[in-house]
């Protein structure tokens, strides 16, 4: 998804990322957690929401947020470079 956002303007990029963070957060906080599979699915959704929140912060605030993974930093920098060229 993120790689497809290279060609959109900054405001649209932030808007799309904001919606994705909201959606991921809702998924992470919904549902029952009775089984190991459900707990694992919820944990994955929580991690995805946090990752998207870091990426959103990078593009919205213009800096690397605390706790952002090295892979996500590299991805964001690559997208920013491709957007500026």
Backbone bond lengths (Angstrom), bond angles and torsions (degrees), N, CA, C in turn:
res aa  C-N    CA-C-N  psi(-1)  N-CA   C-N-CA  omega(-1)  CA-C   N-CA-C  phi
1 X - - - 1.435 - - 1.528 111.14 -
2 X 1.329 116.83 -46.46 1.462 119.35 -175.57 1.518 112.81 -61.86
3 X 1.308 116.77 -39.03 1.458 119.02 -178.94 1.531 111.74 -64.20
4 X 1.318 117.65 -27.41 1.464 120.61 178.49 1.522 111.99 -75.22
5 X 1.333 117.80 -10.99 1.456 121.58 -178.41 1.523 113.64 -89.71
6 X 1.306 116.55 5.23 1.465 120.92 -178.56 1.522 111.10 -62.59
7 X 1.325 117.31 -35.93 1.455 121.25 -173.05 1.528 114.88 -91.64
8 X 1.318 118.60 6.22 1.460 120.29 179.25 1.524 109.75 -100.32
9 X 1.329 115.07 158.22 1.468 117.68 -179.73 1.533 109.95 -74.20
10 X 1.307 115.63 167.14 1.470 122.07 -173.72 1.523 111.95 -58.96
11 X 1.332 117.39 -44.09 1.465 120.48 -178.74 1.527 111.15 -62.31
12 X 1.326 117.30 -41.73 1.457 121.02 178.95 1.526 110.01 -67.48
13 X 1.319 117.05 -40.44 1.462 121.73 177.65 1.529 110.50 -58.01
14 X 1.307 116.49 -47.92 1.464 121.26 179.83 1.524 110.74 -65.05
15 X 1.314 117.37 -39.69 1.460 121.51 178.69 1.527 111.71 -62.95
16 X 1.330 116.66 -46.52 1.463 120.72 179.87 1.524 110.36 -64.29
17 X 1.322 117.14 -45.33 1.466 120.22 179.12 1.525 111.41 -62.94
18 X 1.326 117.82 -38.72 1.469 121.44 178.26 1.524 110.88 -61.59
19 X 1.332 116.36 -44.10 1.467 119.81 178.25 1.526 111.29 -64.34
20 X 1.328 117.02 -38.95 1.461 120.63 178.63 1.524 111.52 -65.63
21 X 1.326 117.24 -39.16 1.467 120.87 177.33 1.527 109.79 -63.40
22 X 1.333 116.97 -44.72 1.464 120.34 179.06 1.523 111.54 -61.13
23 X 1.327 116.55 -45.00 1.458 121.28 -179.69 1.525 110.83 -63.32
24 X 1.321 116.63 -47.12 1.465 120.64 -179.38 1.527 110.82 -62.94
25 X 1.315 117.14 -37.69 1.461 120.84 179.36 1.528 110.77 -67.04
26 X 1.318 117.29 -41.99 1.467 120.60 177.75 1.521 110.77 -61.70
27 X 1.328 116.67 -43.22 1.466 120.83 178.91 1.520 109.97 -63.22
28 X 1.320 116.37 -42.32 1.468 120.62 -178.52 1.522 112.06 -64.07
29 X 1.302 117.15 -33.27 1.462 120.35 -175.19 1.530 113.08 -95.02
30 X 1.309 117.93 -2.95 1.462 120.02 -177.87 1.522 111.33 -99.78
31 X 1.291 114.42 166.01 1.453 120.22 172.83 1.510 114.48 84.17
32 X 1.314 112.41 164.31 1.463 121.05 178.74 1.525 109.63 -88.29
33 X 1.305 115.59 159.93 1.459 121.04 -178.06 1.521 110.46 -128.32
34 X 1.299 116.43 50.58 1.459 119.64 -176.21 1.516 113.64 -79.80
35 X 1.301 117.12 -33.77 1.462 119.86 -175.81 1.521 110.53 -107.63
36 X 1.316 115.37 163.11 1.468 120.48 177.39 1.520 110.30 -61.05
37 X 1.323 117.48 -38.39 1.466 121.20 179.29 1.523 110.55 -62.49
38 X 1.326 117.47 -43.37 1.463 121.47 179.35 1.526 111.20 -65.17
39 X 1.328 116.60 -39.79 1.467 119.54 177.78 1.528 110.59 -65.74
40 X 1.326 116.93 -40.48 1.474 120.88 178.73 1.523 110.80 -65.52
41 X 1.315 116.33 -40.86 1.466 120.54 178.82 1.530 110.04 -63.55
42 X 1.321 116.60 -43.21 1.467 120.63 178.77 1.529 110.60 -64.14
43 X 1.332 116.99 -42.44 1.469 120.37 179.33 1.531 110.47 -61.91
44 X 1.324 116.70 -40.59 1.465 120.41 177.01 1.514 111.70 -62.56
45 X 1.321 116.88 -40.07 1.460 121.01 178.49 1.528 111.14 -66.84
46 X 1.317 116.68 -38.26 1.473 120.55 177.55 1.523 110.04 -63.52
47 X 1.317 116.21 -44.35 1.471 120.29 179.26 1.525 111.12 -64.52
48 X 1.330 117.58 -39.97 1.473 121.10 178.43 1.526 110.18 -64.23
49 X 1.333 117.22 -43.22 1.461 120.89 179.05 1.534 110.83 -61.51
50 X 1.324 116.90 -42.10 1.470 120.60 179.12 1.523 110.76 -65.89
51 X 1.314 115.65 -41.88 1.471 119.59 179.10 1.527 110.55 -62.08
52 X 1.328 116.95 -47.01 1.462 120.35 179.03 1.526 111.44 -63.62
53 X 1.332 116.90 -36.44 1.469 119.97 177.79 1.528 111.15 -63.46
54 X 1.324 117.56 -39.19 1.469 121.01 176.64 1.525 110.74 -64.77
55 X 1.313 116.65 -43.63 1.465 120.83 -179.18 1.522 109.90 -64.97
56 X 1.334 116.61 -42.87 1.463 120.50 176.55 1.520 110.13 -59.07
57 X 1.328 117.06 -46.80 1.469 120.42 -179.58 1.521 111.02 -59.72
58 X 1.318 117.42 -38.39 1.466 120.59 179.42 1.534 110.51 -59.52
59 X 1.327 116.40 -49.03 1.461 119.37 -176.60 1.523 112.69 -77.99
60 X 1.320 117.71 -30.96 1.465 120.88 -179.56 1.521 111.35 -76.49
61 X 1.334 116.38 -43.28 1.464 121.04 -173.23 1.520 113.83 -98.96
62 X 1.323 116.68 -16.02 1.455 120.16 176.68 1.513 115.41 80.95
63 X 1.307 117.81 14.84 1.456 120.82 178.77 1.512 110.69 -139.52
64 X 1.305 115.54 168.43 1.461 120.80 179.70 1.525 108.03 -86.49
65 X 1.343 117.11 116.96 1.463 119.38 -179.10 1.519 112.28 -73.55
66 X 1.320 115.79 153.73 1.465 121.18 177.18 1.523 109.43 -61.90
67 X 1.313 115.80 137.92 1.453 120.78 177.51 1.511 115.00 89.88
68 X 1.323 117.54 -1.89 1.463 120.68 -179.70 1.522 109.03 -73.78
69 X 1.343 116.20 135.72 1.464 119.96 -179.33 1.526 110.84 -71.33
70 X 1.309 115.32 157.41 1.462 121.01 178.80 1.529 110.60 -62.60
71 X 1.325 117.42 -39.57 1.472 120.41 178.20 1.518 111.25 -61.41
72 X 1.332 116.89 -42.52 1.461 120.16 179.33 1.526 111.41 -69.06
73 X 1.324 116.77 -35.77 1.471 119.68 175.29 1.518 110.48 -59.99
74 X 1.323 115.77 -48.33 1.462 120.24 179.76 1.524 111.10 -61.69
75 X 1.332 116.97 -41.09 1.459 120.90 178.54 1.527 110.88 -62.18
76 X 1.314 117.37 -47.51 1.461 121.45 -179.43 1.524 111.80 -63.32
77 X 1.317 116.53 -42.94 1.466 120.41 179.05 1.523 110.04 -63.14
78 X 1.335 116.82 -42.14 1.464 120.59 178.93 1.522 111.04 -63.55
79 X 1.327 117.07 -42.70 1.466 120.11 178.86 1.522 110.24 -65.16
80 X 1.317 116.93 -42.97 1.477 120.49 179.19 1.523 111.07 -61.66
81 X 1.326 116.65 -40.92 1.463 120.08 178.92 1.521 111.19 -66.37
82 X 1.322 117.33 -42.14 1.463 121.17 179.26 1.524 111.23 -66.60
83 X 1.334 116.31 -34.45 1.469 120.07 179.49 1.515 110.70 -70.21
84 X 1.324 117.81 -32.20 1.459 120.88 -176.53 1.529 113.09 -84.35
85 X 1.317 117.16 -13.40 1.474 118.45 -178.53 1.503 111.97 -91.82
